[in-house]
Each structure stands twice: as structure tokens, then as C-alpha cells.
Amino acid sequence: MKTALDTTTHTNSFALIFDDFKQITKAGLAFSVVFSSIAGYLLGAENFSLKVLLLLAFGGYFMVGASNAFNQLIEKDLDALMKRTQNRPIPSGRMSTNTAFIIAVTFTILGVITLYVVNPKTAMFGAISIFLYTCVYTPLKTKTPLAVFVGAFPGAIPFMLGWVAATNDFGIEPGTLFMIQFFWQFPHFWAIGWVLDEDYNRAGFKMLPTGKKDKATAIQIIMYTIWMILASVFPVTGLTGRLTLSVPAAILVFLLGLGMLGFAFRLYQKRDNKSARALMLASVSYITLMQIVYVVDKFLS
């Protein structure tokens, strides 16, 4: 006969296992990727399909989950050196490498198959994303700051992936969505790299462009933020095919970008972790609000 204690213990064990599963697949990051993919789908879709949207959402989650599981498997020894990651499932000993490998492989297969059901091009870009993140970006993190440049490619795929899922086509429209999120990656990840620089140094990760929390790094953050703003408002010119942006929406996106740029200039002036953390949060707000403006503008125009 089960006692109340047995039931509580079983519930707690399940909760811990589920929490480890969320950590190994980085559920929070995965959901933000799914959000970007859905935004891209809504921008590209001429006829809304709930089936395609759900396949895209699940495929996107599998894709990110696989990349992160492989990443944590490869970096298990380095994760043990950093305060931020030493309690992750593998370095803490709560999850075996075999279990993590099974999750990674299973998610890769499920992700590619799910996205292939949407259309072959979507599956191809999903597979490219997993490959670049796992086989190129991850090994480069301890070799060169150019790892961030390489990592920006898989990081920029989700927004355009939604458009490709909706249209089965890659052209100027998804290319523009890709460029917006590509340029956004740099201020976002360099802000994270600035805040976590001491921790990253323990594992030998080279995340900042100059290797230091200096003015040169801050200037690069400012420059990439400006490129991001320009790419974000470019569709107002009418030169990006079916991807359009009304003048009021472009002004709103521009103002959101100026807000983020203001945090970048503040980092240049202060060069402290508080300013970098503020920029990191501003970047997350920007990409989310910008995508919402794009989608709302499409349906109101």
C-alpha cells in the first residue's frame, strides 16, 4: 500500500526529472525560438494553417532542444568549471551522458521529421541550425571570439524559418527576417558575455570581440545595434517583396531600436555589469516587441 510519503517522494522525483529535462533542452530559450518562428509564419502565411503552426512549434522546440542537449554534452567538463552552469544536469551528476545523448539524438530526429512534414526547405534549415550550433559554434567558443559570429547564423534562423514554413520558399522576405535577427545576436550575446565574462574565463570561453570589457567591445555593440535598426526598418522601403512595413510601424520599430541603442551607449559610458545586464534585457524586449509590431502591422494594413 502506498503511503502519503511514497506519493510525495514520487511526485518530487518526477518534478526533479522534469526540471532536468527542461534544463538540458533549455525550455525557456526554446520557447523564445518558437515565438520567433510563429511570428515569421504569421508574416508569411497567406492562408493560416493550425496544423502547420503546431508542427512548426513542436519542430522548433525539438530543434533547439537537440542543439542544447548536444551542447551541454560536449561542454560537460567546462560547465563544471562555471558557477552559472555547474549545477546543470550532466556536470552535477543528476543525468548520465548516455541519457543526454539519447535525448539529443531523439530530438534531432523528431525535429527534422516534424519540420519535413511542414516542407523540405524548413527541415533543411532546421538541420543546418543544429549542425552549425553543435559542430561549429560550440567547439569554437574556446578558440576564438568569432564563435559569436558563427553562432549568430543558427540564432537568426528561427524568424525566417517561420516564413519558409508558410511559403516553402526562400527569397528576399525570409532573407530580411534573417538579417534582422542576425544583427540582433551581436549586442544581445555580447551583453551576456560582458555580464558573465569572469565565469566564461574560468572555462576558457572567448565571447567578447576584443576579449575584454572595454570601449572597443562597446563600440562594436553600438555598431551592430545600428545595423539591426536599419535592417528592421528596411521593409518600409517596399523593396522586400511581400514583407512590408507601414510608416507608423516603421517609426515604432525605429523608436524601439533607439531605446536599445540608448542602453548600448550607456554601456559604452559606464562599462559595468549593471549597464550590460540592462542592455541584455532591453535586447530581449526589443526582439519580442519588434516581432509583435511586424505581425500586428500586417493584419492591420
N, C-alpha and C positions, 0 to 999 in steps of 0.2 A: 504494500500500500504506500502510495506517495504521500509524503508529509508536506506541510507548507514550506519547510526549509528546503526540501528537494526541489519543489516547484520554483522557489525564489532563486536557488542556485542555478537551475537550468535556464531560467529567464536571464539572469545576469551573464551566464556564459554565452548565450546566444547574442546578447547585446554587445559583448566584447568582440565576438567573432564578426558581427555585422559592422562594428566600428572599425575593425582592422580591414575589412573588405572595402569600406569607404575610403580609408587612408591609402591603401595600396592602389586604388583606382583614382584617387583624388576626386571624389564626388563633387566637391564644390567647384573645382576647375572644370570638370566635365559638364556640369550644368550651365556654366557660363558659355562654354563652347556650343552646347546645344542651343542656347538662346541666340547666339550669333548666327548659327545655321538656319534656325527658324526665321530670323529676320531676313536673311538672304533669300530664303524660299518665298516668303511673302512678297518680297520685291520682284522676284522673277516670275511668280505664278500668274498666269492669265486665267486659269481655272483651278480653283482651290481643291485639293485632294487631301482629306484627312488621313487616308491610308499612307500616302507618300510622306506626309508630315510626321506621322508616327514612326515610319521606317527610318526617316532621316534622324529623328530624335534618338531612337534606340541605336542606330548605326553610329551616330556621332558619339554617344556615350561609350559604346564598345571601343571605338577608335581611340578615344582619349584614355580610357581605362587601360587598354593594352599598352599604349605608349608609356604611361606612368608606371605600370607594373614592371615592364622591361627596364625602365629607367632605374627604379628602386632595386631591382635585382642586380643590375650591373654596378650600381653605386653603393651597394650594401656596406662595404667596408669604409667608404668615405662618409656615408651618412652617420656611421657610428662615431665619427670624429666631431660632428657638429651638434651644438645644443639644440638647434631647431629640428634636427632630423633623427637624433639618436634614439628617440622613443618610437620611431616608425616600426611597423610590424616585423620586418626582417632583422634589422640590427638589434632590436630589443629581444629577439628570440621567440616572439609570440607566433611567428609564421615561418615555416620552413621555406628554403629556396625552391624546393620541388613544388610546393603549393603555389607559390608566387609565379613560377614558370607555367604551371597548368592554367592559372588564371590569365596570364598574359597571352598564351597561345590560343586559348579558348576565345578570349575577347577579340583577338586578331581575326580568327576565322569567322566568328559571328558578325564582326563589324564589316568585313569585306563582303560576306554573303548578303547581309542586310542591305548594304548600300548598292550592291549589284542588282538586287531586286528593284531598287529605285531606277537605276540605269547604269550602264558600264562606266561612263565617264566619272560619275560620283564615286564609284568603287575604286577607280584608278587613283583619283586624288586622295581618297582616304588611305589607300595603301601607301602612296608616296609620303603622306604625312607621318605615318607610323615609321616607315623606313628612315626618313630624314631625322626624326626626333630620336629614335633609338640607336641607329647605326652611325650617324654623323654628328649630330648636336651633342649627345651625351658623352662620347669619347673626347670631343674637342674641348669640353668645359675645363679640363685640367691642362690643356695645351696652349690655348690662345683666346684672347678676348673676342676673336672673330666667331666664336661659338654662338654669340648672341645674334650675329648676322645670319648664320645658318639656321638657328632656332626660330628666327623670325619668319622663315618660309612655312614650316608646318603650323606655326602660330597664326599665320594670316589666312590659312586655307578655309577655316570654318565659315566665314562670312560669304565667300564666293561659292563654297560648296552648296549652300542652300539654293543659290541661283542655278547652278549646274543641275541640281536635283530637280528643279522645277522645269528646266528647259532642255536638258540633255545636250547643252551646247556651251562651249567656252569661247567668249568673244570679248569685246570692249567692256561690256557691262560687268561680268564677274571679274575681269581683269582690274577694273577700277575699284571694286569692293576689296579685292586682294591688296591693292596698293594702299588703300586707306588703313587697313588693319596691319599691313606690313610696316609702314612708317610708325604707327602707334606702338608697335612692340618695343621700339628702342627706348623712348622715355619711360615706358612702363617698367621694363625689366632692368634698366639702369638705375631707376629709383629703388627697386627692390635690392639690386646689387649693392647700392650705396648703404642702405639700412643694414644689410646682412654682411657687409664686407669683412668684418672681423671673423664671423662664423665661416664664411666661404674660404677665407685664407687658411683656416685650420685644415680644410680638406684639399687645399691647393687649387680651388676653382678660380679661374681668371674671368671675372664677369664684367668689370668696368673697362671701358675702352682704353684708358691710359694706365690702368692698373692701380690708380689712386683716386681718392675722393678730392679731386682738385678742380680748378677753374676750367681746365681743358675738357674734362668729362662733362661738367655742367654746360659748357658751350655746345658740345655735341648733342646733349639732351635738348637744348633750346633749338638747334638747327633741325633736328628730326621732328620736333613738335611743330615747327613752322611748315615743314614738308607735309606732315599729317594734315594740318589745317587746309593747305592748298589742295591736297588730294580729296579731302572731304567735301569741299565746296565746288570742285571742278564740274560735277554733273549739271550745275546751274547753267553752264555754257551751252548745253544742248548737244555736246559733241560725244556723248557717251551712249548713243543708241537709245534703247528703251529705258535705261536707267536715267531718270530725270530728277531734278530738284527745283522746286519753285523758289522764287526770290525770297519770300518771307522765311521759308525753311532754311535756305542757304544762309541768311542773316543769322538765324537762330543757331545753326551749326557753327558758324563763324564765331559767334559770341561765346559758345561753349568752348571752342578751341582757344579763344583768347583767355578764358578763365584758366584753362590748363597751362597755357603759356605763362600766365602770371605766376603760377606755382613753380614753373621751371626757372623763371628769372629770380624768384625768391631763393631757390636752391643755389643759384649762382652767387647771390649776395651773401647768404648765410653759410652755405656749405656745411650744414649739420644734419644729423639724422632726423630731426623733427621736420625739417623742410622736405627732406627726401620722402619721408612717410606721408606727408601731406600731398606731395606730387603723386605718389603711388595711388592714394585713394582718389585723387582728382582724375587720374587716368582711367581708373575703373568706372567712375561716374561718367566720364566723357564718352567712352566707347558704348556704354549702355544707352545713354540718353541720345547720342547721335543716331544709333540704330533705330531707336523708337521714333525719332523725328523723321527719319527716312521713310519708315513704314507708314506712319500716320499721314505724311505728306502725299504718299502715293494714293492712299484711299480717299483723301480729301480733294486731290487735284482733279 
